[in-house]
């Protein structure tokens, strides 16, 4: 028996029973699109291989997958910043300091290792915490606290760390334990939760752990390595299908509630510092359809450079080296990683939601995503920076002149 994740659309099933919903998942008639908003249902159950095959015949099941491990896209420690006071270099570079917008009225979700709710950076923010990891609320790792600080943190000891410090409500989904590990059903449950809670931005920094899944099958099930690798590969593909289908349902909700922008770290597996050719493409779920993947940038006298560890083919880039943000227990901490880059984009996305609302422009995730891509800039990059490494460019906050 193995743990399986089953994705259904409860409203689609009910509508089909009433005689007007479409027969195939993901394809909707105009009447169904108007009358039946998607309602993702994520179930987790133990099934044998035979039962799993039989379940695929159930027309109410949109997608299913064997649960597999997930892992944190782990950052690295960096020397403490010598600068004291003022905004961090990342907040300045993305244009948040000059923006008249603060993210006020925008609900964001951070799916990570939790948060240190008592940190002064989050004073005045209504933190709605939900533990999906089984390790309890709070942050015994520190990653989630640092990332949340970059998105919406208040000033700490005179240092501005937050891109969108006007955010007053945040959903904190703990999908990774204190050791940085989790399972794919935790992620799917949290995505459904954040969407149902009407988050306008969902941000995350984790990946499906294919090597860890194969190792788990060898150690726990005594399977030969080749067989375990084959099963793990199939599990990886199935989890990607579940993710894509769930993302599709969330995108379809823009017709009903405006939808949500999903942002993720591209990954830290590249090693250009040891070999310029050692480049790894953005990993899943950052590489999945509908996700804005983010690469990491470093300051350089010749212009911004892509960090040597940053995976290729991101959608956007943002500061990810020497990023100062909140530290568990109080104070500040400096880290490197694409995990430090995506919170800048998540914060800027919150600013764009607020900006478009104030301009009475049709407010959907598509409109926000279009502005994020169209306003990205490429002038600050060092000569020779490749598009495959930087994506559309450095994310930029909205200014009054843009509206």
PyMOL commands that set and color helices and strands:
alter all, ss='L'
color gray80, all
select helices_A, chain A and resi 10-17+30-35+49-55+89-93+120-122+143-152+184-196+210-221+225-252+254-257+338-358+365-375+387-390+400-402
alter helices_A, ss='H'
color red, helices_A
select strands_A, chain A and resi 2-9+40-47+61-66+69-72+76-77+86-87+108-112+126-131+159-160+169-174+181-183+201-204+206-208+261-265+291-298+305-306+316-319+323-326+332-336
alter strands_A, ss='S'
color yellow, strands_A
deselect
rebuild
show_as cartoon
